[in-house]
Amino acid sequence: MASPQAAALQLLQDFQQLQAHRAELYSRLGEGFRDFLGSGQEGLLAQLMAQHITPGFTAVSQQVIAIESCLKSSAVARPDLAGLLRQVQELERDKLRLTLSWQELRAAHASGRFSWQSAADRPRLSKASSKQQQQQQQQTKQDVADDCGHGPPDPLDAGSMEPTEAEYNAAVREALQQLDECVVGINEVLQEVQEAVTELQEV
């Protein structure tokens, strides 16, 4: 039977592999969204989200939760390390929500949903396509909410008034700022995880 130290080390290394996979999912999400903005074919983005991205994030989250539980068990007894993983999970939850909110803002602008957009800015998407895109965005956000809990207010909620151009620009800036803060926070905790891995390897 592995020692508690060896078990903790293996669990942390498993977590690091999951984080690497989560980074790959974000990369694929970004690529899919850029393709959508360039082509206006929101069906491609919807298919990517439904078949790969959303299930992928959910699977990673569930596996990290399982690792947390193992770290807290009596066999390993490292609730401090489990706490680090919990911090990452909470920051990753916020990062995903903010990423989807930012993408929705960008997609809304690309589809010409705002009355203040000039004719030159107006879309490449038909009204039917725009409606389909909105429905997919709402479903994706619901999937994230089901997995992670309630997120921040939706800046483009159907029940709210259309934002002005200034409000839209401010919402985009705020989302990007909060995303940057999440990334910084995640990297700081991941550094602590790496330090714990190094310490366990030296035991």
URTATA-V984574 format. One record per residue. N is the residue number from 1. RES is the residue in one small letter. OMEGA is omega in whole degrees, -180 to 180 (* if undefined). D_FIRST is the distance of its C-alpha to the first C-alpha in Angstrom with 2 decimals. Layout:
n = {N,N}
res = {RES,RES}
omega = {OMEGA,OMEGA}
d_first = {D_FIRST,D_FIRST}
//
This chain:
n = {1,2,3,4,5,6,7,8,9,10,11,12,13,14,15,16,17,18,19,20,21,22,23,24,25,26,27,28,29,30,31,32,33,34,35,36,37,38,39,40,41,42,43,44,45,46,47,48,49,50,51,52,53,54,55,56,57,58,59,60,61,62,63,64,65,66,67,68,69,70,71,72,73,74,75,76,77,78,79,80,81,82,83,84,85,86,87,88,89,90,91,92,93,94,95,96,97,98,99,100,101,102,103,104,105,106,107,108,109,110,111,112,113,114,115,116,117,118,119,120,121,122,123,124,125,126,127,128,129,130,131,132,133,134,135,136,137,138,139,140,141,142,143,144,145,146,147,148,149,150,151,152,153,154,155,156,157,158,159,160,161,162,163,164,165,166,167,168,169,170,171,172,173,174,175,176,177,178,179,180,181,182,183,184,185,186,187,188,189,190,191,192,193,194,195,196,197,198,199,200,201,202,203}
res = {m,a,s,p,q,a,a,a,l,q,l,l,q,d,f,q,q,l,q,a,h,r,a,e,l,y,s,r,l,g,e,g,f,r,d,f,l,g,s,g,q,e,g,l,l,a,q,l,m,a,q,h,i,t,p,g,f,t,a,v,s,q,q,v,i,a,i,e,s,c,l,k,s,s,a,v,a,r,p,d,l,a,g,l,l,r,q,v,q,e,l,e,r,d,k,l,r,l,t,l,s,w,q,e,l,r,a,a,h,a,s,g,r,f,s,w,q,s,a,a,d,r,p,r,l,s,k,a,s,s,k,q,q,q,q,q,q,q,q,t,k,q,d,v,a,d,d,c,g,h,g,p,p,d,p,l,d,a,g,s,m,e,p,t,e,a,e,y,n,a,a,v,r,e,a,l,q,q,l,d,e,c,v,v,g,i,n,e,v,l,q,e,v,q,e,a,v,t,e,l,q,e,v}
omega = {-179,177,177,180,180,179,179,179,-180,-180,179,178,174,179,180,176,178,178,177,178,178,177,177,179,177,179,179,177,179,179,179,-180,177,177,179,-179,-178,-174,-176,-179,-175,178,178,179,180,180,179,-179,-174,-172,-172,-168,-177,177,-180,178,180,-179,179,-179,-179,180,177,177,178,178,175,-178,179,180,-179,-177,-179,-179,-179,175,176,179,178,178,176,178,177,179,178,177,179,-179,-179,178,178,176,180,180,-179,179,-179,177,180,178,179,179,179,176,-179,-179,179,178,-179,-179,176,-177,-173,-177,-178,178,-180,180,-180,-179,-172,-156,172,-175,174,178,-180,179,180,179,178,179,-179,180,180,179,180,180,179,180,178,178,179,180,179,-177,-169,-174,-176,-180,179,180,180,-179,-179,179,-176,-178,-178,178,178,179,172,179,179,179,177,-179,179,180,178,180,-179,180,180,178,180,176,178,180,178,-179,178,180,179,-178,179,-180,178,176,176,178,180,177,178,177,-180,179,-179,179,-178,-179,*}
d_first = {0.00,3.79,6.49,9.20,11.43,9.67,9.25,12.87,14.05,13.09,14.72,17.74,18.16,18.14,20.74,22.79,23.02,24.26,26.78,28.02,28.59,30.39,32.62,33.47,34.50,36.78,38.28,39.07,40.49,42.71,43.90,44.75,46.65,48.60,49.54,50.75,52.86,54.37,55.23,55.48,53.60,51.46,50.41,48.17,46.43,46.16,44.58,42.08,41.07,40.88,39.03,36.66,36.68,36.42,33.72,31.81,31.87,30.93,27.87,26.67,27.32,25.37,22.26,22.55,22.92,19.66,17.90,19.82,18.60,14.89,15.78,17.66,15.14,14.09,10.38,11.76,15.23,17.22,20.40,22.33,20.68,21.10,24.70,25.22,24.25,26.59,29.35,28.98,29.12,32.28,33.93,33.14,34.65,37.79,37.90,37.92,40.59,42.71,42.41,43.67,46.42,47.55,47.59,49.61,52.13,52.51,52.78,55.39,57.45,57.10,58.34,61.29,60.55,62.39,66.15,66.52,65.31,68.17,69.19,67.86,64.39,64.45,62.08,61.46,60.07,62.15,62.17,60.26,57.59,57.39,56.94,54.20,52.42,52.67,51.29,48.27,47.63,47.80,45.37,42.87,43.15,42.68,39.49,38.17,39.37,37.67,34.33,34.68,37.36,40.91,42.00,44.99,48.53,49.61,52.42,53.88,53.58,56.22,57.70,58.27,61.31,61.26,60.29,62.92,62.34,61.66,59.14,57.43,57.20,55.92,53.22,52.08,52.00,50.09,47.45,46.99,46.84,44.19,42.20,42.38,41.19,38.17,37.27,37.65,35.47,32.70,32.82,32.68,29.49,27.91,28.80,26.91,23.83,24.28,24.71,21.44,19.72,21.60,20.64,16.88,17.41,19.30,16.82}
//
